[in-house]
Each structure stands twice: as C-alpha cells, then as structure tokens.
C-alpha cells in the first residue's frame, strides 16, 4: 500500500528571519521584540560593564566567616583565596594535626 500524499494547494509564506538571533520571526517588523531590545541596549550595557570592571568589589565591613579583608587594598575576599586581585599574598598557616597537615 504505497500511497503518495497530495501536494499542498497553497504554498506557505516564508517568514522573515530575525537579524539578531537568526530564527524565524513572528513579528511584522522581522525582528523579535526581545532581540530588538537587546540590540538597542547593547551600547549602554558595554558602558555599565566597563564601569563595573574598573571598580574593586568592596563589601560591607561587617565580620563574616567566609570573607577576609585585604590589608593592601581593603577589599574583602573569600577566606580560601591565597592571593587578592591587587597582588597581596595572604600568609598560609599550617596546622600540626588534622586536615591540611603535611607532617604525615
């Protein structure tokens, strides 16, 4: 039973392709609204990211079990970091017993 399906009577109208993401667009303008927003906001976001990269991350001065202050630049870094972004190296204390011991 080999039957062929009939050809469609009307051809489908090709959809416009979004220039940002490259997928078929459902918008009449040919670009997805979220893609148009991202495209328009790109310049501003580059400026914001560049401004953020210039500033060092300074957390509040409240004591925390997970952060330690860098004596050189004053930023708070995670306690497991051995070196701050400014280049300061923290002193590593070795224990005589327990985990992290090299005396075994």
C-alpha atoms as a printed R data frame, in Angstrom:
    type eleno elety resid chain resno      x      y      z
1   ATOM     1    CA   UNK     A     1  0.000  0.000  0.000
2   ATOM     2    CA   UNK     A     2  2.179  2.752 -1.255
3   ATOM     3    CA   UNK     A     3  0.188  5.983 -1.380
4   ATOM     4    CA   UNK     A     4  1.595  9.393 -2.069
5   ATOM     5    CA   UNK     A     5  0.313 12.387 -0.178
6   ATOM     6    CA   UNK     A     6 -1.138 15.166 -2.292
7   ATOM     7    CA   UNK     A     7  0.868 18.332 -2.809
8   ATOM     8    CA   UNK     A     8 -0.375 21.368 -0.855
9   ATOM     9    CA   UNK     A     9 -2.673 23.687 -2.777
10  ATOM    10    CA   UNK     A    10 -1.215 26.872 -1.309
11  ATOM    11    CA   UNK     A    11  2.445 27.436 -0.654
12  ATOM    12    CA   UNK     A    12  3.415 28.681  2.790
13  ATOM    13    CA   UNK     A    13  4.543 32.279  3.010
14  ATOM    14    CA   UNK     A    14  8.198 32.336  4.054
15  ATOM    15    CA   UNK     A    15  8.708 34.012  7.404
16  ATOM    16    CA   UNK     A    16 11.200 36.796  7.908
17  ATOM    17    CA   UNK     A    17 14.407 35.829  9.670
18  ATOM    18    CA   UNK     A    18 15.437 37.814 12.743
19  ATOM    19    CA   UNK     A    19 18.803 39.538 12.036
20  ATOM    20    CA   UNK     A    20 19.919 39.182 15.678
21  ATOM    21    CA   UNK     A    21 19.218 35.533 16.543
22  ATOM    22    CA   UNK     A    22 18.748 34.084 13.031
23  ATOM    23    CA   UNK     A    23 15.448 32.324 13.773
24  ATOM    24    CA   UNK     A    24 12.102 32.786 12.034
25  ATOM    25    CA   UNK     A    25 10.406 35.890 13.403
26  ATOM    26    CA   UNK     A    26  6.775 36.119 14.400
27  ATOM    27    CA   UNK     A    27  6.888 39.934 14.352
28  ATOM    28    CA   UNK     A    28  5.762 42.006 11.381
29  ATOM    29    CA   UNK     A    29  8.946 44.070 11.608
30  ATOM    30    CA   UNK     A    30 11.042 40.939 11.092
31  ATOM    31    CA   UNK     A    31 12.864 41.128 14.428
32  ATOM    32    CA   UNK     A    32 11.823 39.696 17.783
33  ATOM    33    CA   UNK     A    33 10.941 42.371 20.357
34  ATOM    34    CA   UNK     A    34 13.393 40.935 22.893
35  ATOM    35    CA   UNK     A    35 16.155 40.872 20.251
36  ATOM    36    CA   UNK     A    36 15.423 44.496 19.295
37  ATOM    37    CA   UNK     A    37 15.619 45.494 22.965
38  ATOM    38    CA   UNK     A    38 18.938 43.699 23.436
39  ATOM    39    CA   UNK     A    39 20.312 45.300 20.268
40  ATOM    40    CA   UNK     A    40 19.253 48.805 21.340
41  ATOM    41    CA   UNK     A    41 20.597 48.311 24.880
42  ATOM    42    CA   UNK     A    42 23.993 46.928 23.800
43  ATOM    43    CA   UNK     A    43 25.917 50.251 23.911
44  ATOM    44    CA   UNK     A    44 24.623 51.126 27.383
45  ATOM    45    CA   UNK     A    45 25.407 47.672 28.775
46  ATOM    46    CA   UNK     A    46 29.014 47.885 27.484
47  ATOM    47    CA   UNK     A    47 29.469 51.163 29.371
48  ATOM    48    CA   UNK     A    48 27.935 49.724 32.557
49  ATOM    49    CA   UNK     A    49 30.114 46.597 32.409
50  ATOM    50    CA   UNK     A    50 33.261 48.654 31.794
51  ATOM    51    CA   UNK     A    51 32.427 50.884 34.747
52  ATOM    52    CA   UNK     A    52 31.844 47.832 36.969
53  ATOM    53    CA   UNK     A    53 35.144 46.255 35.916
54  ATOM    54    CA   UNK     A    54 37.072 49.390 36.948
55  ATOM    55    CA   UNK     A    55 35.692 49.374 40.493
56  ATOM    56    CA   UNK     A    56 37.022 46.852 43.014
57  ATOM    57    CA   UNK     A    57 34.339 44.885 44.807
58  ATOM    58    CA   UNK     A    58 34.059 46.264 48.326
59  ATOM    59    CA   UNK     A    59 31.685 44.528 50.648
60  ATOM    60    CA   UNK     A    60 30.387 45.893 53.899
61  ATOM    61    CA   UNK     A    61 32.718 45.912 56.881
62  ATOM    62    CA   UNK     A    62 30.640 43.511 58.949
63  ATOM    63    CA   UNK     A    63 32.635 40.460 60.021
64  ATOM    64    CA   UNK     A    64 31.938 37.303 58.099
65  ATOM    65    CA   UNK     A    65 33.133 33.757 58.458
66  ATOM    66    CA   UNK     A    66 33.535 33.493 54.675
67  ATOM    67    CA   UNK     A    67 35.412 36.717 53.861
68  ATOM    68    CA   UNK     A    68 38.660 38.336 54.982
69  ATOM    69    CA   UNK     A    69 39.854 41.901 54.340
70  ATOM    70    CA   UNK     A    70 42.936 42.567 52.237
71  ATOM    71    CA   UNK     A    71 45.363 44.805 54.157
72  ATOM    72    CA   UNK     A    72 46.725 46.306 50.928
73  ATOM    73    CA   UNK     A    73 43.561 47.424 49.102
74  ATOM    74    CA   UNK     A    74 40.791 46.895 51.669
75  ATOM    75    CA   UNK     A    75 38.559 44.650 49.580
76  ATOM    76    CA   UNK     A    76 37.022 41.560 51.140
77  ATOM    77    CA   UNK     A    77 37.984 38.273 49.523
78  ATOM    78    CA   UNK     A    78 36.909 34.711 50.168
79  ATOM    79    CA   UNK     A    79 38.784 33.004 53.012
80  ATOM    80    CA   UNK     A    80 40.153 30.255 50.747
81  ATOM    81    CA   UNK     A    81 41.784 32.698 48.320
82  ATOM    82    CA   UNK     A    82 45.544 32.794 48.786
83  ATOM    83    CA   UNK     A    83 46.024 35.999 46.767
84  ATOM    84    CA   UNK     A    84 43.975 39.181 46.346
85  ATOM    85    CA   UNK     A    85 43.325 40.727 42.920
86  ATOM    86    CA   UNK     A    86 45.649 43.610 43.868
87  ATOM    87    CA   UNK     A    87 48.538 41.130 44.222
88  ATOM    88    CA   UNK     A    88 48.714 40.801 48.020
89  ATOM    89    CA   UNK     A    89 49.503 37.238 49.103
90  ATOM    90    CA   UNK     A    90 47.962 36.032 52.342
91  ATOM    91    CA   UNK     A    91 50.060 34.011 54.792
92  ATOM    92    CA   UNK     A    92 49.021 30.350 54.842
93  ATOM    93    CA   UNK     A    93 49.071 28.822 58.321
94  ATOM    94    CA   UNK     A    94 49.981 25.162 58.524
95  ATOM    95    CA   UNK     A    95 48.436 23.028 61.212
96  ATOM    96    CA   UNK     A    96 50.343 20.367 63.124
97  ATOM    97    CA   UNK     A    97 47.419 17.979 63.292
98  ATOM    98    CA   UNK     A    98 44.158 17.454 61.439
99  ATOM    99    CA   UNK     A    99 43.271 18.266 57.890
100 ATOM   100    CA   UNK     A   100 45.732 20.156 55.748
101 ATOM   101    CA   UNK     A   101 48.690 18.719 57.533
102 ATOM   102    CA   UNK     A   102 51.914 17.972 55.688
103 ATOM   103    CA   UNK     A   103 53.541 16.219 58.685
104 ATOM   104    CA   UNK     A   104 52.233 12.748 57.938
